[in-house]
Amino acid sequence: MVVYCCAFNCKELFKKGGPATFHSFPKDPERRKSWEVKIKRVNFKATQHSKICSKHFTPGSFDSTKFGGTWLKPDAVPTIFDFGENSKGETTKMPNPRKPPVKRRISPDESLHEDSSTMAKSEKKRLHYLGDFDENDVNSPTKAQKLLQISKVEVLNCKQTIRKLRQENKRLKKRVASLNGMLSELKEKKMISDDASAVLKLSLPGAAAEFINRLEMPNSKEKYPPELKAFALTLNFYSTKAYNYVRKTFECNLPHPTTLRKWYQSINGSPGFTGEAFSSLKVKAEEAEKKSTTIKCALMVDEIAIKKHVEWDRTKFSGYIDLGTDLDDELPIAKEALVFMVNALNSNWKVPVGYFLINGLSAPERANLINEALRYIHDTGVDVVSLTFDGTSSNIAAANELGANIAVNNLVNFFPSSCDTQSDLCDF
């Protein structure tokens, strides 16, 4: 900002190291008023930015002991002014240093000439793309040659794009074929049943495309897409062993089993393992730990027959087989509900921890789901010492799959825990 002297008829400007020094008006109201009167300007009122130079003070107004003699004394008052013709010292007005600009009138001929020159400049455009050329440019040899070069580049880029899309399509078809082969291999190794294979094929096309994207970005931190999420949940639901095998084969592009357990949880009452129930179990385990005790409980598994019925709840259809995926409306209608409940043995409470809508499960699939429930309960700090179910053939086969032997000869009514290798669970 330019600093100038506010005294009448003074053209002094502030210059660093210049002959004149500039001083602010006093903060004291009486002294400030006396300075304003001495300046004798009409309607002048000093502000914090108003300055007056040293040329308007007598030599005796400065204190020679401070700052090289440029410091004003407390009683200094400006007295030296050049009022010109107004020698009597009457109140004066500051001269107008500049006249306002006059707008020049333009004649119609000049306006037409400027418009035509502006249009001529705007018509001069750069020719970089095919859309920049028109029919008149073909008549110019230079522009025609440039048009030919740009066209060749555009054609080459289009060919490269087409080749790249064909290669991606080919890889996608090959990946789908390899996934189909993977399902067949899992079926041959008896890791999944025929029903599980049929359900997994429903989510195969979308999952294959997402597999390719994850393979191209192995360290991607993006969320798993719904297609891949549905495939992973469905495969892990039917067989944890098959899921780990596929995850290892496809270079860990499927989510970790811990992530799947978080996806299984639900807090809105829909089928699946209920997160709020496990939170309450964790609170009870912490309370028992403060008392130096451990909660012992039994895991109860039972099937409840339900009416085959599909209902619309304004958001989705309910009543199909619900495995915690987005493919429920493409599966058969459920006829049973598989319920999991935790019953405390050294306390008086029981908590349902989840349920699934099913249409029959094989023994390996049922055993896999029991292991998932045991992992959830183990994470809360509650110890499961027994597994209770009725005597249907499917439950007995599931117990044998877990490691027990429910038979008349050589009865083994316990199996090793999948969470704690040092403890066994009893069957009832």
Order of alpha helices (4+ residues) and beta strands (2+ residues): beta-alpha-beta-beta-beta-alpha-alpha-alpha-alpha-alpha-alpha-alpha-beta-beta-alpha-beta-beta-beta-beta-beta-alpha-beta-alpha-beta-beta
